[in-house]
Amino acid sequence: MDPRLVDIALRKQRLQLRAEAQRKDMVYRLSGIDAALGRIDAVRGHLSWAKGKAPLLSIGVLTILALKPRLALRVAKRAWLGWLLLRQTRGRPLTALLPAAAPLLLRVLRSLKRAL
């Protein structure tokens, strides 16, 4: 047999083995992403559902606003505070949120203590 053909066959076999090892490594590295992609797909599904039901959702929000204005105002304040905290901590570690959230956590703990 021609030594050049043997060399080409050996090279082909080494490349196939390396490609198989790379595939296994890629599957191992991407295994954690599967769960995150599943969550993202679920969120996209919920958003598309909300988009399709926008008139019903807006009627519900307006009804709650008309019937329970204090509740609606409280929820709006909390949502606004959450948005501000999110904007303030974007790009920082989660520990940056603790000084701003401490008074809120104390209020929650006090209300739980009173309830018990």
MODELLER restraints for C-alpha pairs under 7 A, 6 or more apart:
rsr = mdl.restraints
at = mdl.atoms
rsr.add(forms.Gaussian(group=physical.xy_distance, feature=features.Distance(at['CA:64:A'], at['CA:72:A']), mean=6.84, stdev=0.5))
rsr.add(forms.Gaussian(group=physical.xy_distance, feature=features.Distance(at['CA:65:A'], at['CA:72:A']), mean=5.55, stdev=0.5))
rsr.add(forms.Gaussian(group=physical.xy_distance, feature=features.Distance(at['CA:89:A'], at['CA:96:A']), mean=6.33, stdev=0.5))
rsr.add(forms.Gaussian(group=physical.xy_distance, feature=features.Distance(at['CA:89:A'], at['CA:97:A']), mean=6.27, stdev=0.5))
